[in-house]
Amino acid sequence: MTMTSSGVTTATYEELAGALRGELILPGDAGYDQARAVYNGMIDKHPAAIARCRDTADVVTCVRFCRAHEIEIAVRGGGHNAAGLGVWDGALVIDLSTLRSTTVDPQSHTVRVDPGCTWADVDHATVAFGMATPSGFLGSTGVAGLTLGGGIGYLSRRFGLTVDNLLSADVVLADGSLVTASEDSHSDLFWALRGGGGNFGIVTSFTFRCHDIGEGGTVIAGPVLYDIADTADVMRWYRELIPSLPEELDGWIAVLTIPPAPPFPEELWGRKACGIVWCYTGPHARADEVLDQVKSFGSPLLVGLHSMPFNVLQGAFDALYPAGLQWYWKADFFNEISDAAIEVHAKYGPQLPTGHSTMHMYPIDGAAARVPTDATAFAYRDGGWCGVIVGVDPDPANAERISQWARDYWQELHPHSAGGGYVNFLMEEGQDRVQASYRGNYGRLAEVKRRYDPDNTFHVNQNIRPAG
Ligand SMILES: Cc1cc2nc3c(=O)[nH]c(=O)nc-3n(C[C@H](O)[C@H](O)[C@H](O)COP(=O)(O)OP(=O)(O)OC[C@H]3O[C@@H](n4cnc5c(N)ncnc54)[C@H](O)[C@@H]3O)c2cc1C
């Protein structure tokens, strides 16, 4: 019998293994290194054990086991978190990643989703019925973490954030009990779950409202790219245009390097650019009228708008960004894209340190901004953008270089921001940043935390401390 990194004997973990339907993976087991790896290759955590839960009962068993033995808990959904908060040194990882079923009800326009699903799983299920629920801009991101942090994506202008479409969630609480949170049941918990992250319990099932999009789930989408030297002109035009557009059209702006692969024309491979990725989800008969203005501005290098199923759009960047790259993130919300901020973008865009590194700004307006700031825990509703600077590269030797570029860029841009950053894009940045991200909602979140998790059992997250 030996002691593990959580101070618990291996014999105790054998007891846990016997009580679970799923597999328990311990250090030294053949699959341990693979099971502790997350999307961000910079994260190198060594948990005491990883429990691959097969059902809600496994989740309850793990929570009770951790409470009884005073073991830290990490919860893994899609494993995509920027800071790698799905794994933790010395913790038991409650790993939900094999729970990936979905159930669509086309009549009621809803989808029930397991906690290990990625958005590719959900889009696959709903687009077959011409519908989608608002998610993000990538298929491989986990539903659980994205939803609990807010959820900003191609459908936000038209249908709101992901949390605005969450109808209910089943949650295993810190005492091992299971509750359903919705507008009618544990409404305080339901309020907090919609943006407050994994602070309040472990969600084992999500039910979302779906919407008909495009023509039977087919949208018109793709990038319009401009020379990096045009960044300032493009940003000035874009900031005025976005609020005036019909909500069926969403578009996020980026500085990027054009990927050296099809479908991009070879003569553009590796060229630095400023670009907007557009997605039009309205009736195709109106598409030309709506899209003409975004095709005709300036002198684009490429106009890549095509009709495609929504799930194809969502998966378009997955091959470019496979799991295991080095990622360093810096984030802020912006109420406006000021002239001073544009100067910073025009300075750092041309200095992109590697081909994968990029800066994105996602609009938070239209339906997302009509929801009052205190209606859910997600606090930045006043119209504007969610910005993120990411240094990315496959080679760990470049980790410092990409991180320094992102830090320098952020340092100069932050004074032109609204203050806080999207919790799903924060690294481990301390309590002040978490509070700034929740603004006026932080006090109420701390109260709900005290009610549902007074001992801060769930603290491997952007942590909200229990009030008092
Ligand atoms: C390449 C990339 C693209 C992204 N694009 C977008 C985007 O377009 N829009 C957007 O809004 N965000 C986006 N994100 C951010 C994303 O929302 C966060 O990284 C989110 O945390 C991912 O969720 P996950 O389940 O994959 O993460 P995980 O790493 O598994 O978990 C993240 C956090 O959530 C907690 N958690 C996970 N599952 C549960 C659960 N079932 N119950 C309770 N707590 C849980 C974890 O403990 C952890 O604190 C992107 C991230 C990446 C890496």
The ligand as a MOL file (V3000), in Angstrom:
LIG
                    3D

  0  0  0     0  0            999 V3000
M  V30 BEGIN CTAB
M  V30 COUNTS 53 58 0 0 0
M  V30 BEGIN ATOM
M  V30 1 C -9.6470 26.9360 -29.3930 0
M  V30 2 C -10.7090 27.4750 -28.4880 0
M  V30 3 C -11.7850 28.1590 -29.0210 0
M  V30 4 C -12.7590 28.6870 -28.1800 0
M  V30 5 N -13.8150 29.3580 -28.7300 0
M  V30 6 C -14.7810 29.8560 -27.9180 0
M  V30 7 C -15.9070 30.5060 -28.4740 0
M  V30 8 O -16.0430 30.6150 -29.6750 0
M  V30 9 N -16.8410 31.0050 -27.6330 0
M  V30 10 C -16.7430 30.8810 -26.2850 0
M  V30 11 O -17.6390 31.3450 -25.5760 0
M  V30 12 N -15.6810 30.2690 -25.7330 0
M  V30 13 C -14.7040 29.7520 -26.5220 0
M  V30 14 N -13.6260 29.1240 -25.9720 0
M  V30 15 C -13.4520 29.1340 -24.5270 0
M  V30 16 C -14.1920 27.9780 -23.9050 0
M  V30 17 O -15.5040 28.3910 -23.6770 0
M  V30 18 C -13.5270 27.6120 -22.5800 0
M  V30 19 O -12.2230 27.1690 -22.8510 0
M  V30 20 C -14.3300 26.5660 -21.8200 0
M  V30 21 O -13.8260 26.5300 -20.4990 0
M  V30 22 C -14.2320 25.2110 -22.4640 0
M  V30 23 O -15.0740 24.2960 -21.8450 0
M  V30 24 P -14.6310 22.7660 -21.6930 0
M  V30 25 O -15.7650 22.0250 -21.1320 0
M  V30 26 O -14.0350 22.3160 -22.9660 0
M  V30 27 O -13.4370 22.9670 -20.6380 0
M  V30 28 P -12.8440 22.1400 -19.4250 0
M  V30 29 O -11.3850 22.4390 -19.4770 0
M  V30 30 O -13.2550 20.7310 -19.4000 0
M  V30 31 O -13.5000 22.8760 -18.1910 0
M  V30 32 C -13.4830 24.2630 -18.0410 0
M  V30 33 C -13.9900 24.7070 -16.6830 0
M  V30 34 O -15.3610 24.3300 -16.5500 0
M  V30 35 C -15.5350 23.4320 -15.4620 0
M  V30 36 N -16.4440 22.3650 -15.8910 0
M  V30 37 C -16.3020 21.5760 -16.9690 0
M  V30 38 N -17.3440 20.7450 -17.0710 0
M  V30 39 C -18.1730 21.0260 -16.0290 0
M  V30 40 C -19.4180 20.5070 -15.5890 0
M  V30 41 N -20.0440 19.5590 -16.2440 0
M  V30 42 N -19.9700 21.0390 -14.4700 0
M  V30 43 C -19.3380 22.0240 -13.7930 0
M  V30 44 N -18.1670 22.5470 -14.1550 0
M  V30 45 C -17.5850 22.0500 -15.2670 0
M  V30 46 C -14.1330 22.9100 -15.1770 0
M  V30 47 O -13.9770 22.5200 -13.8580 0
M  V30 48 C -13.2660 24.0710 -15.5140 0
M  V30 49 O -13.1970 24.9830 -14.4390 0
M  V30 50 C -12.6480 28.5330 -26.7750 0
M  V30 51 C -11.5850 27.8150 -26.2560 0
M  V30 52 C -10.6250 27.2750 -27.0960 0
M  V30 53 C -9.4750 26.5120 -26.5180 0
M  V30 END ATOM
M  V30 BEGIN BOND
M  V30 1 1 1 2
M  V30 2 1 2 3
M  V30 3 2 2 52
M  V30 4 2 3 4
M  V30 5 1 4 5
M  V30 6 1 4 50
M  V30 7 2 5 6
M  V30 8 1 6 7
M  V30 9 1 6 13
M  V30 10 2 7 8
M  V30 11 1 7 9
M  V30 12 1 9 10
M  V30 13 2 10 11
M  V30 14 1 10 12
M  V30 15 2 12 13
M  V30 16 1 13 14
M  V30 17 1 14 15
M  V30 18 1 14 50
M  V30 19 1 15 16
M  V30 20 1 16 17
M  V30 21 1 16 18
M  V30 22 1 18 19
M  V30 23 1 18 20
M  V30 24 1 20 21
M  V30 25 1 20 22
M  V30 26 1 22 23
M  V30 27 1 23 24
M  V30 28 2 24 25
M  V30 29 1 24 26
M  V30 30 1 24 27
M  V30 31 1 27 28
M  V30 32 2 28 29
M  V30 33 1 28 30
M  V30 34 1 28 31
M  V30 35 1 31 32
M  V30 36 1 32 33
M  V30 37 1 33 34
M  V30 38 1 33 48
M  V30 39 1 34 35
M  V30 40 1 35 36
M  V30 41 1 35 46
M  V30 42 1 36 37
M  V30 43 1 36 45
M  V30 44 2 37 38
M  V30 45 1 38 39
M  V30 46 1 39 40
M  V30 47 2 39 45
M  V30 48 1 40 41
M  V30 49 2 40 42
M  V30 50 1 42 43
M  V30 51 2 43 44
M  V30 52 1 44 45
M  V30 53 1 46 47
M  V30 54 1 46 48
M  V30 55 1 48 49
M  V30 56 2 50 51
M  V30 57 1 51 52
M  V30 58 1 52 53
M  V30 END BOND
M  V30 END CTAB
M  END
